[in-house]
């Protein structure tokens, strides 16, 4: 995987140029890419890794982000004989935009991917902005989803007993304020934020993301993790910021499904030192889901949970077995 550096072009797309490769997974096979066409004719860019005939675990990326696997997830898949599947949500990377989409719409897209792959049963997890999308799959595909996990995932904005912005960093407050001013203002905000982040190399990424990061996450965002985050970010925004904008509005609207309807086993992990998604969101999810496992980890942030990927995949794999 090579990190990339990017700037906004006149057309509103992100121009990238390759940096020196930041890391190599010499002992691992390369992830496999394919496009899946949905019943309504859209394209979803899909990434696969691991055993071609293994139990399937679907990953949902954060906001903004794209389908990608960090080394620890790939190692966990290899150890368990799992087949990892990720995809770019609509508007990100290689996936067709779908303006006005809801969180619930992710379930139909995942069903289309599973059908194209010839897969019936799966487990799923989502990190950060991917958490609600993973929960949507568990709620709306109950006969297919064997287990679901949310890592540093947000709770619903319309929950009366969750102060959604409390404890978030100043970057999130500014982003939500822009969204509430209207789509044009949010596009402007996201383009400016993206340009500042993408102009940094991996070694400068923590400073570029400073308004969103706790000290724990800033300290962790170096080396291979910084290269991975920057690579996923620049791929996500190559076509523009539409995916990011649509994610934000999906989070600020009703999600479109009932959390109480989830009957699959649920795992909730949150970090106590998280400014992107504060621990109050994890505590809310733990209190409102049916019999969840997990908890809020002292000393963990938003990004550091990636190093627990092996344990996460072991938990999901056990429930798929």
N, C-alpha and C positions, 0 to 999 in steps of 0.2 A: 504494500500500500504506500503510495507517495502522498505526502502532504501537498497542498496547493496554496498558492497565493492568488488573490482575486481582487478585481476592481469592477465598479459598475460601468458598463458601456452605455453609449448614447441611447440604445434601444431599451434600456431598463433591465437588461440581463446581466449576469455576473460573468465577467471574463476571467479566466484562470490561467495560470502558468504553473507548470510543475516545479516543485522544489526537489531537493535531493531526497531520495527515499529515507523515511524516518525510521522504519523498522521493516524486517522481513520475517515472515513466518516460514522459515526454510523447511521445517519438518511437517508442514501442514499443506493439504491440498488448497488450491485457490477456490474461493467461493464461486458459485455458478450463477450467472444472470440469465433471466428470461423475461419476456413481456407476456402478460396475460390480458386478454380482452374481456371486459365485463359484458353482461347481457345488454347494457345500454350503449355499448360501442366504445367505451373509454379504455385507455391503456393503463395498466398498473405494472410498474417496474418491480420485479421480484428478484430476491437474492436467496440462494440456498447454500448451505454448508453442512457437511457431515455425511453420515451413512444414507445412501440413496433409498434404502428400504427400511430405515429406522423409524421409531416413533417420532411424530412431528411436533415441534414446538414453534409457535408463531410469535415473533417479536414485533413490538410496536415502538417506534423511535420517539424521541422527545421533540420539543418545539423550540426552535426550528431544528429539523434534522432529516435524515434519510436512512433507508435500510442499510445497515452496516453491522458487522460483528467485531467486537473488540477481542483481543487475544484470549482473555480469560473465558469468554463464552465459547470460543472455538475449542479451547482445551477441555472445557466441561462437556461439550458435545462429543468430542472424541472419547472421553473417559466413559461416557454413558451409552455410546452407540446411537446418539440422537441425530435427527435431521432437523436443522434449524432453517426456518423460513422467515424472511423479513421482506418488507416492501416499502416503497416510497408512498406516503399518503398523497391523495390527489393534490396536484399543484406543486409538489416537491419533486426534484430530480427528474426522473423519466416518466412520471405519472401525469396523466391528463388532469387539469384543474377541474374542480367541481364546486363552483361558487355556491355558497349557501348550505353546504353540507353540514350535517349534525354529527355529534359523536356517535350516535346510534348507527349512522350510515356505514361505519367501519365494518360492522358485522356482515353486511351483504358483500362488501369487497373481499373480506377474508373468505367467505363462502365461495365466491367466484374463483379465488386463487386455489383453494382446496379442491374444488371440482376439477380445475384444469390440471392439477397435480395427481388426481385420482386418489385423494386422501379423504377419509371419512372422519376419523377421530383425531383430536389434537389437544394440546395444552397451549396456554398462551401467557405472555407477560408483557408489561409495558413499563417503561421508565419515564418519569416526569410527565410530559404531555401525552405520552403513550399509555399511561395508566388507565385513564378513563376509557380509551379505545379497547384495551384488553378486557375491561369489565363489561363493555358493551357486547363483546363476543360471547362472554360467559352467560350474559342475561338473555341474549337473542338467539343463540345457537345452543340451547341447553342439551340437545340430543347428541351434539358432536363434541362439545367442550368438556374435557375431563378435569381440568384444573386451571386456575387463573392466579396470577401474581401481579401486584402493583408495587413498583419501587420508586419512592420519592414522587408518587403520583398526587395530582391535585384532587380535591373534593369539588362538589358542585357549587357554583356561585349562587344558586337560588336556595341553598339550604339555610333555613332561618336560624339555626344554631351554630353556624360556622362563619366567623368573621374572615372572609376570604383573603383579604389583603394584609391582615394583621401579621406582622413579622416578616413580610417579604422585603427584599432589597429595593433600593430606590429605582433600579432599572425596571422592575416589574410594575411599580406604581406609575412610572411615566408611560409605559406601554399600555396599560389599561386605561389611563386617562386619554391617551391618543385614540384608542378604540372607541371610547365613548363620545369623542368628537365627530366620529364618522369614518367611513372607509378610506376616503381620500387622505385624511390626516394620518390614519394608521399606516397606509402604504408609505407615506412620506417618512414616518418614524422608523419603520422597519428597514427601509432602504438606507437611511442614515446610519442606523445601528449596525446593519450588516456590512456596510462599507468600512466602518471603523474596525470591526472584528476581522474581516477578511483581509485587510491590509497588513495585519500582523502575521508574523511567522509563529510557529509553535512555541518558540521561546518567549514571545511577547504576548501570548494569548491570555494568560491569567490577568495581566494588566489591562488588556482590552476589555475583558469581561468583568472587571472589578466591580461595577455597580450591581452585578448579579451574584457575586460570590462571597461566601463566608471565608474566614481565614483558613479553615480546614480545606476547603475546596481549592482556594488559590494555591495553597501549598502542594496539593496533589496534581494540579494541572501542569505537568511538565512531561518531557520525554515522550514516550510512546502514547500516553493518554492524551496529551495535548495534540499530537499529530493525528490521532484517531478522531478526536472531536473536531478539529479544523477540517479534516478531510470530509467527514460526514456533513459538516456545515456548508462547505463550499459546493459539494455535489447537490445538496438540497436546494440551494438558491441560484444555481446556474440559470434556470429559466426565469427567475424573478422571485418576488416575495409573496406571490398569491397563496401558496400553501401555508405560509406562516400566518398571513392575515386571516385565512379561512379557519385555521386552527383556533386563533384567538376568539373569533366570533362564535365558533362552536362551543368553546369553554364558557363564554359569557351568556349563552342561551341555555335553556333546559336541554339536558343531554338526550332525552328521547327514549329512556328506558328506566325501569324501576330497579334500583339496587337490591331491594328486598326480594326480587324474583330470582336472584342468583342462588343456585343450589349446588354448584360445583364447589369443591374445596378452594378456599381463598387464602392467599398469603399476602400480608401487607408489611412492607419494610419502609421505614422512614429514618432519616438521620436527624439527630437533635441539633446539629450545627448546619442547618440548611436554610439559606436565604432565598433560594429560588422557589421552593415549595416548603414552607415552614412545617415543623413537626405537628402543629395543630391539625393539619390536613390528614396526616396519618392517624392521629388519635380519633379524628371524626370518622374516618373509614373503619377503623377497628371497632368503633361503637355502633356503627349502623349496618355493617355487613353481618351475615348469618355465620356465626362460629368461626371467625377468621383466625389464622395463626399469624405469628410474627410479632412485631412491636416497633418501638422507636429506640434506635441505638445511640447511646451516648458516644460522643467523639466522632460520629460519622456525619458527613455532609451530604450534598446532593450527588456529586460525581463519584465519591469514594465507594459507593455501593457496588460499582462495577467490579470491584475486586472480590465480591462475594458471588460472582456468577456461577462458580462451580457448585456451591451449596444450593443456589437457586435452581439450577438445572437438575440437581439430584432430587430435590423436592418435587419438581414437576415430573421428572422421569418416573419416580416411584408411583405417582398417581396415574400415569399412563400405562404402567406395567400390568 
